Amino acid sequence: MLSHFTRDKLTRLQGDLVNAALWADMRPSESAMQSSAPFACDTMAFEQWLQFIFIPKMHHLLDSAMPLPTAIAIAPMAQHVWAGKPEFCRIIKTLTELDELLSETK
């Protein structure tokens, strides 16, 4: 059941990014993808991290029936990055719901 709800949130997140014109056509470089900084903040924009690292990794965990993270806090980063940009509040809401959903599984 958790996997179903998680997939729904990931699908909504992707739609939110598309609707906000934050969904990219081009993948970041391989060196950018190898960043070890939190949210790859040193090599790509936060929305790129969501699209190219976070969403695919979560789908991989779900597809592989691997444990999902239980200590997740992505919404605070989104609030920081998009502070003062109400056009991105839907994305932040979806990320908050995802954080809460996964944190409930502890």
Sine and cosine of phi, psi and omega as CSV:
sin_phi,cos_phi,sin_psi,cos_psi,sin_omega,cos_omega
0.00,0.00,-0.68,0.73,0.04,-1.00
-0.86,0.52,-0.66,0.75,-0.02,-1.00
-0.89,0.45,-0.62,0.78,0.02,-1.00
-0.88,0.47,-0.75,0.66,-0.01,-1.00
-0.91,0.42,-0.62,0.79,0.01,-1.00
-0.90,0.43,-0.71,0.71,0.04,-1.00
-0.86,0.50,-0.67,0.75,0.03,-1.00
-0.86,0.50,-0.69,0.72,0.01,-1.00
-0.91,0.41,-0.64,0.77,0.02,-1.00
-0.91,0.42,-0.64,0.77,0.05,-1.00
-0.90,0.43,-0.68,0.74,0.03,-1.00
-0.90,0.43,-0.65,0.76,0.03,-1.00
-0.86,0.51,-0.71,0.71,0.02,-1.00
-0.87,0.48,-0.71,0.70,0.03,-1.00
-0.88,0.48,-0.64,0.77,0.03,-1.00
-0.88,0.47,-0.67,0.74,0.02,-1.00
-0.91,0.42,-0.67,0.74,0.04,-1.00
-0.88,0.47,-0.75,0.66,-0.03,-1.00
-0.88,0.47,-0.49,0.87,0.02,-1.00
-1.00,0.03,0.11,0.99,-0.02,-1.00
0.86,0.50,0.58,0.81,0.04,-1.00
-0.95,-0.31,0.03,1.00,-0.01,-1.00
-1.00,0.08,0.85,-0.53,-0.10,-1.00
-1.00,-0.02,0.51,-0.86,0.07,-1.00
-1.00,0.04,-0.47,0.88,-0.06,-1.00
-0.95,-0.30,0.73,-0.68,0.04,-1.00
-0.97,0.25,0.61,-0.79,0.09,-1.00
-0.88,0.48,0.30,-0.95,0.00,-1.00
-0.88,0.47,0.33,-0.94,0.03,-1.00
-0.87,0.49,-0.61,0.79,0.02,-1.00
-0.91,0.41,-0.60,0.80,0.06,-1.00
-0.90,0.43,-0.61,0.79,-0.02,-1.00
-0.93,0.35,-0.34,0.94,-0.04,-1.00
-1.00,0.02,0.08,1.00,-0.03,-1.00
-0.83,0.56,0.61,-0.79,0.07,-1.00
-0.96,-0.28,0.01,1.00,0.03,-1.00
-0.96,0.30,0.50,-0.87,0.06,-1.00
-0.83,0.56,0.74,-0.67,-0.01,-1.00
0.86,0.52,0.30,0.95,-0.04,-1.00
0.76,0.64,0.59,0.81,-0.12,-0.99
-0.90,0.43,-0.26,0.96,0.01,-1.00
-1.00,0.04,-0.21,0.98,-0.09,-1.00
-0.78,-0.63,-0.19,0.98,-0.02,-1.00
-0.41,-0.91,0.28,-0.96,0.06,-1.00
-0.95,0.32,0.43,-0.90,-0.03,-1.00
-0.83,0.56,-0.68,0.73,0.00,-1.00
-0.90,0.43,-0.50,0.86,0.08,-1.00
-0.93,0.36,-0.65,0.76,0.04,-1.00
-0.87,0.50,-0.70,0.71,0.04,-1.00
-0.85,0.53,-0.75,0.66,-0.08,-1.00
-0.94,0.34,-0.70,0.71,-0.18,-0.98
-0.98,-0.18,-0.28,0.96,0.00,-1.00
-0.88,-0.48,-0.85,0.53,-0.11,-0.99
-0.90,0.43,-0.83,0.56,-0.07,-1.00
-0.87,0.49,-0.75,0.66,0.02,-1.00
-0.88,0.48,-0.63,0.78,0.00,-1.00
-0.90,0.43,-0.67,0.74,0.02,-1.00
-0.90,0.43,-0.66,0.75,0.04,-1.00
-0.90,0.44,-0.61,0.79,0.04,-1.00
-0.88,0.47,-0.71,0.70,0.03,-1.00
-0.87,0.49,-0.70,0.71,0.00,-1.00
-0.90,0.43,-0.73,0.69,-0.02,-1.00
-0.90,0.44,-0.51,0.86,-0.02,-1.00
-1.00,-0.04,0.03,1.00,-0.04,-1.00
0.82,0.57,0.59,0.80,0.04,-1.00
-1.00,0.00,0.36,-0.93,0.02,-1.00
-0.88,0.47,0.63,-0.78,0.05,-1.00
-1.00,0.02,0.44,-0.90,0.04,-1.00
-0.89,0.46,0.57,-0.82,-0.01,-1.00
-0.90,-0.44,-0.11,0.99,0.06,-1.00
-0.83,-0.55,0.99,0.14,-0.11,-0.99
-0.86,-0.51,0.68,-0.74,0.00,-1.00
-0.54,-0.84,0.97,0.22,-0.02,-1.00
-1.00,-0.06,-0.55,0.84,-0.04,-1.00
-0.84,0.54,-0.64,0.77,0.03,-1.00
-0.86,0.51,-0.59,0.81,0.05,-1.00
-0.92,0.40,-0.67,0.74,0.03,-1.00
-0.88,0.47,-0.66,0.75,0.03,-1.00
-0.88,0.47,-0.62,0.78,0.03,-1.00
-0.93,0.37,-0.76,0.64,-0.07,-1.00
-0.90,0.44,-0.66,0.75,-0.09,-1.00
-0.96,-0.29,0.46,0.89,0.05,-1.00
-0.85,0.53,0.73,-0.68,0.02,-1.00
0.98,0.22,0.21,0.98,0.02,-1.00
-0.86,-0.51,0.99,0.11,-0.07,-1.00
-0.88,0.47,-0.31,0.95,0.02,-1.00
-0.92,0.40,-0.25,0.97,0.00,-1.00
-0.96,-0.27,0.19,0.98,-0.05,-1.00
-0.89,0.45,-0.51,0.86,0.02,-1.00
-0.91,0.42,-0.65,0.76,0.03,-1.00
-0.90,0.43,-0.71,0.71,0.00,-1.00
-0.88,0.47,-0.64,0.77,0.02,-1.00
-0.89,0.46,-0.70,0.71,0.02,-1.00
-0.89,0.46,-0.68,0.74,0.02,-1.00
-0.91,0.42,-0.61,0.79,0.06,-1.00
-0.88,0.47,-0.70,0.72,0.02,-1.00
-0.89,0.45,-0.64,0.77,0.02,-1.00
-0.92,0.39,-0.69,0.72,0.07,-1.00
-0.83,0.56,-0.75,0.66,-0.03,-1.00
-0.90,0.43,-0.68,0.74,0.00,-1.00
-0.86,0.51,-0.74,0.67,-0.05,-1.00
-0.96,0.27,-0.50,0.87,0.02,-1.00
-0.96,0.29,-0.40,0.92,0.03,-1.00
-0.94,0.35,-0.26,0.96,-0.09,-1.00
-1.00,0.08,0.02,1.00,-0.03,-1.00
-0.88,0.47,0.00,0.00,0.00,0.00
